[in-house]
Amino acid sequence: MALLAYGINHRTASVDLREKLAFSPERIIQALNDVRDEACLREVAILSTCNRTELYCAAGVEDAGPVLSWLGKHHTMPVEQISRSVYEFWNEAAVRHLMRVASGLDSMVLGEPQILGQLKSAYSLAQEAGTLGPELGRLFQHSFSAAKQVRSRTGIGSNPVSVAFASVKLAKRIFSDLAKTTVLLVGAGETVELLARHLVEQGVKKIIVANRTLSRANAIAEEFKAHAITLSDIPLALPQADIVISSTASPLPILGKGAVEHALKLRKHDPMFMIDIAVPRDIEEEVGELADVYLYTVDDLQQVVEENRKARQDAATEAETLVDSCMQQYMESLKSLDAVDAIRNYREKLEAMRQLELEKALQQLRGGADPEAVVQRMSRTLMNKVMHAPTTGLKQAAESGRSDQIEWAQRLLGVSPPDQPD
């Protein structure tokens, strides 16, 4: 059986092509059954995210052509358009690729943890569809284990490499329990949406989203169970905020020293943590002079991000070595499984012989035959049957001059060469 990893990602395909080849969750189960049947695959799983679409397959032969044909047919696209961007990895390379994907080593953001959850979902959907068998089942489980080792034994995921994530990590250092804080997010772009997601993941329950357009603020607020306000309402909301993070495209500051000073008085000078990740700045520089305000700018965070990116790159080198080791262990385990299968098949063959000869012997005994003669006959017949296949093989090896096969057979059968003692 051949293992195949086949697909596209953010390095090989444009956003437009990735969108066209994506699978919606509700369509994946049917797609799994279709590709298994039409491409003559034994097992298959599909991973589809915003950055990649990949098929992991257990195939009978090393030919990705049927998979490519099915992809073109399923998405009604010319295969020539797809083939320019796809990659294919077979067997050992496929194992290594899946382990790298699971560990975040193949992600757009190096070491990001979300991909492991997405892979586990792909695994579960393939299970539900009935297209996941022993080959892919073992491969996915070993890949999950490899990812866990990379997470626990390297620092690849410990340092934030986005300004949004770095902001939340910094807030977590200042507030021991973010769940007890109120956060005011100013703006409603992608960065603010990402900030809201990170904050919710860290346990924050009370978020206020302020934006010039209330409808846009509401869109984010509804997704994260937050409260939406307009920029003009900020003075009323500011005294409630323990954390303020601002990211707008405003050409002029939105928060001045006076407004923050007034909010601090209402808070009885309970400290405020403020992050301005806008360029130009949303928060006046003078706000940082207030005794009870901790103000950070995008430059402060960018330095942290760059340091962390380098730390991740260093950790990635260690992680690649660890993945290679896990891949080698997996390939060795497959060889062991081959031996287990051979032993099981051989045992089943011998058991069938034994049962047949035993039944013959019992019938003879029931017919009144001499017991000693029956046992002698059964043992000779059984020995001759067991010896038939290896004897034939040894004769063929001798006729072909294959002394290496004869020596290997002697070791396998547990007999010594004529010139060596047992």
Wavefront OBJ file of the C-alpha trace (Angstrom):
o trace
v 0.000 0.000 0.000
v 1.226 3.499 -0.872
v 0.649 6.617 1.264
v -0.029 9.914 -0.524
v -0.287 13.530 0.652
v -1.699 15.632 -2.199
v -2.834 19.245 -2.265
v -2.160 22.979 -2.328
v -1.268 25.551 0.318
v -0.497 29.234 0.803
v 2.960 28.787 -0.739
v 1.848 27.107 -3.954
v -1.567 28.608 -4.714
v -3.235 32.030 -4.744
v -6.133 32.880 -2.461
v -8.430 32.671 -5.482
v -7.397 29.076 -6.251
v -7.490 28.068 -2.581
v -11.066 29.354 -2.366
v -12.080 27.363 -5.442
v -10.566 24.115 -4.123
v -11.891 24.471 -0.569
v -14.427 22.017 0.865
v -17.223 23.214 3.117
v -17.671 21.034 6.229
v -21.144 19.904 5.173
v -19.799 18.612 1.822
v -16.693 16.790 3.027
v -18.340 13.489 4.007
v -19.902 13.042 0.572
v -16.664 14.179 -1.070
v -14.692 11.602 0.912
v -16.866 8.764 -0.341
v -16.804 10.097 -3.898
v -13.024 10.414 -4.143
v -12.457 7.021 -2.522
v -14.711 5.325 -5.076
v -13.823 7.340 -8.183
v -10.047 7.492 -7.582
v -9.954 3.838 -6.397
v -8.459 4.708 -3.002
v -8.483 2.366 -0.033
v -8.576 5.159 2.542
v -8.781 8.951 2.379
v -9.077 12.040 4.606
v -9.513 15.673 3.513
v -8.049 18.702 5.301
v -9.535 22.011 4.132
v -8.601 25.357 5.733
v -8.201 28.915 4.494
v -4.526 28.223 3.801
v -4.577 24.667 2.437
v -6.605 21.867 0.874
v -4.954 18.460 1.200
v -5.980 14.852 0.645
v -4.253 12.116 2.621
v -4.681 8.789 0.876
v -3.852 5.110 1.171
v -3.635 4.003 -2.454
v -2.972 0.734 -4.220
v -0.418 2.207 -6.644
v 1.754 5.340 -6.738
v -0.339 7.328 -9.207
v -1.913 10.662 -8.212
v -3.581 11.119 -11.591
v -7.001 9.804 -10.494
v -7.003 12.175 -7.496
v -6.202 15.153 -9.723
v -8.938 14.134 -12.189
v -11.464 13.842 -9.378
v -10.493 17.260 -7.945
v -11.037 18.893 -11.333
v -14.368 17.157 -11.794
v -15.580 17.877 -8.256
v -14.760 21.588 -8.428
v -15.561 21.905 -12.174
v -12.083 23.204 -12.952
v -9.574 22.296 -15.686
v -6.983 19.917 -14.243
v -4.252 21.973 -15.961
v -5.168 24.929 -13.750
v -4.902 22.787 -10.619
v -1.797 20.809 -11.597
v 0.372 23.950 -11.711
v -0.084 24.470 -7.973
v -0.407 20.989 -6.435
v 2.286 18.999 -4.683
v 2.405 15.282 -3.974
v 4.365 13.366 -1.366
v 4.576 9.588 -1.298
v 5.208 7.162 1.557
v 8.031 8.394 3.808
v 7.751 11.946 2.418
v 3.965 11.862 2.980
v 4.470 10.804 6.604
v 6.958 13.607 7.175
v 4.671 16.175 5.503
v 1.669 15.313 7.671
v 3.777 15.442 10.840
v 5.154 18.860 9.803
v 1.625 20.126 9.119
v 0.362 18.845 12.486
v 3.293 20.506 14.272
v 2.709 23.911 12.654
v 5.984 23.755 10.713
v 4.224 24.146 7.359
v 1.883 26.947 8.472
v 1.840 30.559 7.294
v 2.424 31.561 10.927
v 5.184 29.220 12.066
v 4.108 27.088 15.010
v 0.450 28.189 15.070
v -1.613 25.721 17.139
v -4.956 25.869 15.290
v -3.859 23.475 12.545
v -3.680 20.538 14.953
v -7.351 20.993 15.870
v -8.242 21.262 12.180
v -6.396 18.015 11.467
v -8.243 16.270 14.293
v -11.527 17.460 12.763
v -10.438 16.052 9.376
v -9.640 12.762 11.103
v -13.066 12.661 12.784
v -14.912 13.451 9.542
v -13.066 10.652 7.729
v -14.013 8.315 10.573
v -17.642 9.398 10.279
v -17.573 8.886 6.503
v -16.065 5.432 6.876
v -13.051 6.316 4.710
v -10.473 6.087 7.503
v -8.878 2.659 7.876
v -5.910 1.198 9.759
v -3.224 2.787 7.558
v -4.365 6.415 7.847
v -5.634 5.831 11.368
v -2.122 4.888 12.530
v -0.553 7.725 10.530
v -2.827 10.405 11.996
v -2.368 9.142 15.557
v 1.425 9.143 15.175
v 1.237 12.646 13.672
v -0.804 13.911 16.629
v 1.807 12.384 18.935
v 4.634 14.052 16.976
v 2.880 17.439 17.241
v 2.471 16.963 20.982
v 6.179 16.233 21.342
v 7.091 19.318 19.298
v 4.837 21.464 21.523
v 6.163 20.048 24.785
v 9.851 19.739 23.908
v 10.473 22.896 21.833
v 9.524 26.555 22.197
v 7.964 26.842 18.761
v 4.523 27.831 20.054
v 5.469 29.720 23.194
v 6.216 33.122 21.657
v 3.563 35.311 19.945
v 4.403 36.290 16.360
v 1.479 38.634 15.620
v 0.907 42.067 17.092
v -2.609 41.043 18.151
v -1.454 37.948 19.993
v 1.521 39.791 21.504
v -0.910 42.409 22.840
v -3.016 39.796 24.601
v 0.060 38.008 25.958
v 1.338 41.303 27.353
v -2.029 41.967 28.994
v -1.911 38.515 30.558
v 1.412 39.315 32.193
v -0.036 42.431 33.826
v -3.399 40.957 34.869
v -3.138 37.584 36.567
v -6.737 36.729 35.649
v -7.970 38.205 32.381
v -11.418 36.730 32.995
v -11.996 39.431 35.610
v -11.113 42.326 33.312
v -13.180 44.542 31.027
v -11.598 45.194 27.633
v -12.371 48.118 25.328
v -11.425 47.490 21.684
v -11.390 50.574 19.496
v -11.825 49.839 15.790
v -13.506 47.023 13.878
v -10.985 45.778 11.343
v -9.285 42.400 11.031
v -6.807 43.164 13.814
v -9.585 44.003 16.276
v -11.458 40.853 15.256
v -8.308 38.807 15.876
v -7.803 40.568 19.211
v -11.365 39.679 20.250
v -10.772 36.043 19.329
v -7.546 35.842 21.349
v -9.167 37.577 24.324
v -12.110 35.177 24.378
v -9.689 32.235 24.150
v -7.938 33.649 27.237
v -11.193 33.734 29.189
v -12.220 37.398 28.832
v -15.992 37.645 29.226
v -16.631 41.400 29.029
v -15.581 43.120 25.793
v -16.732 46.492 24.446
v -16.183 47.211 20.736
v -16.168 50.862 19.708
v -16.222 51.912 16.064
v -17.143 54.878 13.953
v -19.810 52.728 12.257
v -22.044 50.962 14.758
v -23.097 48.255 12.304
v -19.516 47.064 11.886
v -18.955 47.110 15.645
v -22.152 45.069 16.031
v -20.876 42.463 13.551
v -17.849 41.740 15.759
v -19.809 42.111 18.989
v -22.360 39.494 17.939
v -19.670 36.958 17.086
v -17.911 37.331 20.439
v -20.885 38.194 22.679
v -19.535 41.695 23.214
v -21.173 45.111 23.531
v -21.002 47.540 20.586
v -20.779 51.327 20.860
v -19.814 54.269 18.631
v -16.635 56.308 19.079
v -18.664 59.120 20.627
v -19.661 56.763 23.472
v -16.039 56.023 24.459
v -15.927 58.623 27.320
v -18.832 56.776 28.990
v -17.254 53.317 28.515
v -13.649 54.260 29.311
v -13.971 54.245 33.136
v -15.112 50.585 32.954
v -12.096 49.482 30.918
v -9.135 47.803 32.561
v -7.576 47.204 29.162
v -7.838 49.442 26.090
v -6.503 48.295 22.726
v -6.935 50.606 19.773
v -6.458 49.908 16.054
v -8.204 52.303 13.682
v -7.293 54.152 10.478
v -8.046 57.543 11.985
v -5.601 60.306 10.941
v -6.013 61.993 14.349
v -5.858 60.627 17.934
v -9.129 59.260 19.293
v -8.143 59.178 22.975
v -6.569 62.266 24.549
v -4.867 62.809 27.887
v -7.875 64.683 29.321
v -10.388 61.915 28.597
v -8.141 59.266 30.114
v -7.376 61.441 33.134
v -11.121 61.881 33.752
v -11.685 58.122 33.450
v -8.906 57.436 35.969
v -10.556 59.735 38.516
v -13.826 57.825 38.140
v -11.848 54.570 38.530
v -10.289 55.988 41.710
v -6.919 55.630 39.967
v -7.244 51.917 39.425
v -4.513 51.354 36.741
v -5.325 51.029 33.044
v -3.360 49.022 30.510
v -3.433 50.606 27.037
v -2.027 49.389 23.728
v -2.000 51.612 20.646
v -1.309 49.495 17.576
v -2.530 52.097 15.094
v -0.357 54.097 12.699
v -0.896 57.075 12.967
v -1.463 56.764 16.712
v -4.959 56.545 18.176
v -3.848 57.476 21.716
v -2.042 60.734 22.438
v 1.584 60.233 23.466
v 0.990 62.353 26.600
v -1.355 59.656 27.971
v 1.754 57.607 28.768
v 2.831 60.303 31.237
v -0.123 59.518 33.545
v 0.954 57.658 36.678
v -1.749 55.005 36.530
v -1.517 54.201 32.818
v 0.695 51.572 31.179
v 0.823 52.616 27.510
v 2.491 50.527 24.786
v 2.761 51.413 21.096
v 3.046 49.233 18.003
v 6.825 49.803 18.011
v 7.080 48.325 21.502
v 5.142 45.277 20.386
v 6.928 44.930 17.060
v 10.220 44.501 18.852
v 8.687 41.714 20.935
v 7.235 40.098 17.819
v 10.590 40.149 15.979
v 12.408 38.667 18.959
v 9.763 35.964 19.230
v 9.848 35.237 15.499
v 13.595 34.592 15.746
v 13.009 32.401 18.794
v 10.435 30.412 16.828
v 12.822 29.987 13.923
v 15.455 28.624 16.295
v 12.872 26.308 17.849
v 11.741 25.225 14.358
v 15.195 23.807 13.614
v 14.919 21.653 16.725
v 11.336 20.748 15.825
v 12.340 19.611 12.309
v 14.881 17.225 13.828
v 12.231 15.907 16.195
v 9.760 15.396 13.332
v 12.396 13.487 11.344
v 12.935 11.232 14.353
v 9.185 10.641 14.738
v 8.918 9.877 11.027
v 11.730 7.319 11.222
v 10.088 5.690 14.242
v 6.821 5.458 12.334
v 8.470 3.900 9.287
v 10.212 1.370 11.556
v 6.874 0.555 13.164
v 5.423 -0.154 9.706
v 8.225 -2.643 9.052
v 7.409 -4.327 12.360
v 3.759 -4.500 11.346
v 4.787 -6.228 8.104
v 6.537 -8.894 10.183
v 3.509 -9.231 12.461
v 1.263 -9.739 9.429
v 3.615 -12.361 7.994
v 3.771 -14.226 11.308
v -0.012 -14.127 11.663
v -0.545 -15.413 8.131
v 1.989 -18.190 8.643
v 0.417 -19.191 11.934
v -3.047 -19.274 10.330
v -1.722 -21.466 7.513
v -0.142 -23.919 9.957
v -3.258 -23.956 12.113
v -5.355 -24.883 9.066
v -2.948 -27.737 8.321
v -3.093 -28.894 11.942
v -6.877 -28.831 12.043
v -7.128 -30.802 8.782
v -4.699 -33.521 9.886
v -6.240 -33.668 13.363
v -9.710 -34.213 11.906
v -8.362 -37.001 9.662
v -6.683 -38.660 12.625
v -9.806 -38.451 14.787
v -11.903 -40.015 12.006
v -9.393 -42.867 11.734
v -9.466 -43.425 15.486
v -13.264 -43.471 15.498
v -13.052 -46.135 12.770
v -10.973 -48.372 15.016
v -7.500 -47.745 13.518
v -4.401 -48.429 15.617
v -3.774 -45.243 17.689
v 0.025 -45.429 17.462
v -0.101 -45.815 13.669
v -2.551 -42.911 13.400
v -0.286 -40.613 15.451
v 2.804 -41.642 13.468
v 1.020 -41.010 10.160
v -0.357 -37.622 11.317
v 3.039 -36.404 12.527
v 4.815 -37.438 9.284
v 2.141 -35.837 7.102
v 2.160 -32.635 9.139
v 5.970 -32.413 9.000
v 6.010 -32.948 5.231
v 3.408 -30.210 4.690
v 5.281 -27.727 6.920
v 8.563 -28.468 5.109
v 7.161 -28.328 1.573
v 7.296 -24.545 0.966
v 10.763 -23.889 2.498
v 12.185 -27.012 0.817
v 10.938 -25.845 -2.584
v 12.330 -22.376 -1.974
v 15.750 -23.690 -0.902
v 16.002 -25.886 -4.015
v 15.161 -22.911 -6.251
v 17.763 -20.762 -4.463
v 20.404 -23.461 -4.912
v 19.604 -23.840 -8.612
v 19.903 -20.064 -9.035
v 23.182 -19.889 -7.132
v 21.635 -17.668 -4.449
v 23.808 -18.623 -1.479
v 22.682 -15.461 0.329
v 19.078 -16.717 0.306
v 20.211 -20.110 1.599
v 22.144 -18.493 4.471
v 19.139 -16.286 5.319
v 16.825 -19.330 5.259
v 19.164 -21.148 7.661
v 18.944 -18.252 10.117
v 15.185 -18.009 9.643
v 14.661 -21.741 10.200
v 17.033 -21.821 13.154
v 19.478 -24.298 11.635
v 23.261 -23.887 11.423
v 25.381 -24.236 8.305
v 27.022 -27.698 8.002
v 30.430 -26.471 9.199
v 29.062 -24.711 12.317
v 27.803 -26.298 15.560
v 24.183 -25.807 16.590
l 1 2 3 4 5 6 7 8 9 10 11 12 13 14 15 16 17 18 19 20 21 22 23 24 25 26 27 28 29 30 31 32 33 34 35 36 37 38 39 40 41 42 43 44 45 46 47 48 49 50 51 52 53 54 55 56 57 58 59 60 61 62 63 64 65 66 67 68 69 70 71 72 73 74 75 76 77 78 79 80 81 82 83 84 85 86 87 88 89 90 91 92 93 94 95 96 97 98 99 100 101 102 103 104 105 106 107 108 109 110 111 112 113 114 115 116 117 118 119 120 121 122 123 124 125 126 127 128 129 130 131 132 133 134 135 136 137 138 139 140 141 142 143 144 145 146 147 148 149 150 151 152 153 154 155 156 157 158 159 160 161 162 163 164 165 166 167 168 169 170 171 172 173 174 175 176 177 178 179 180 181 182 183 184 185 186 187 188 189 190 191 192 193 194 195 196 197 198 199 200 201 202 203 204 205 206 207 208 209 210 211 212 213 214 215 216 217 218 219 220 221 222 223 224 225 226 227 228 229 230 231 232 233 234 235 236 237 238 239 240 241 242 243 244 245 246 247 248 249 250 251 252 253 254 255 256 257 258 259 260 261 262 263 264 265 266 267 268 269 270 271 272 273 274 275 276 277 278 279 280 281 282 283 284 285 286 287 288 289 290 291 292 293 294 295 296 297 298 299 300 301 302 303 304 305 306 307 308 309 310 311 312 313 314 315 316 317 318 319 320 321 322 323 324 325 326 327 328 329 330 331 332 333 334 335 336 337 338 339 340 341 342 343 344 345 346 347 348 349 350 351 352 353 354 355 356 357 358 359 360 361 362 363 364 365 366 367 368 369 370 371 372 373 374 375 376 377 378 379 380 381 382 383 384 385 386 387 388 389 390 391 392 393 394 395 396 397 398 399 400 401 402 403 404 405 406 407 408 409 410 411 412 413 414 415 416 417 418 419 420 421 422
